[in-house]
Amino acid sequence: MAKVSKQIQQLFLRLLNFSPELLAKTQKEAELQNTSFDAVIRTAVEKYLKAQQEAEFGECARLRLRAHFAEDRNECLTEDDIRIIGG
């Protein structure tokens, strides 16, 4: 089972285009943080996915505002209204 896990890890790192230098830096960072290599990678991927999700949410809010103004150009929104619409 450990061999399969290692192969999955290698494929994942290849998918992320990890260069040997970046791999070495990541391993060193894991040592400095006194954690596992997997934990460092997992945290980095989670941060990346969260940033992507926030960017998509921001785009969705912009689209909602555009649709709102397209429906009724005479309506004025206050700054507080825009904050509520944006989440």
N, C-alpha and C positions, 0 to 999 in steps of 0.2 A: 504494500500500500504506500509506503514512503517513496518508493521509486516512481509510482504514478503521480504522487503529489509533486515531486521534484520536476517531473516532465511537464506537468501543468504549469508550474511556476516558470519554467524556462520558456514555454510557449507564450505565456502572458508577458514576460519581459521582452521577448522578441516582438510581440504585438505592439508594445509601447516604444519600440525602437531604442532600447537601452544600449548605449555604447559601453564598451568595457570600462571606460573612464567614469561614466555616470554610475555604472554598477558599483565600482570601487568607492565612489563618493557616497553612494547610498549606504553601502555596508559600513563605511566609516561613521556616517551619521547615526546609524543604528547603534554602533558601539558607544558613541558619545552620549546618546540618549539613554543608554543602558536598556535597550529594548531589542526586539527581534527585527530582522530585515523585513519580514512579512508585515509587522505592525507599522513600520515606516511607510511601506508601499501602500498598505490599506488606508492609512491616514491621508496620504497624498491623493489617492484616487477618490476618497470620500470628499475631500476639499474641492477637487476638480469638478466632480459631479454636482456638488452643491452650488458652485459658481455657475455652472452651465444652467442649472435649474433656475437660479436667481435671474440670469440673463434672459431666459425664456419667459419668466414671469414679467420682467420689465417690458419686454416686447409685447406681451399680451395686454398689459396695462395701456401701453401707447396705442395699440390697435383699438381698444375699447374707447379711449378718449377720442380718437379720430372718428369712430363710428358715431359716438355721441354728438360731436360737433357737426357731423354730416347730416344728422337727423334734424337738428334744430340750431341753426347758426346764431339765433338771437339770444339763446340762453347763456348766462354768464356763470361760470363756476368760480367759487372762492378757492383760495389756496388749501383750506381745510378739506373741501370737497375733493380736490385732486389727490390729496394724501389718502383719503378714505378709498377712493377708486383704486389707487395704486397698491393698496394693501396695508 
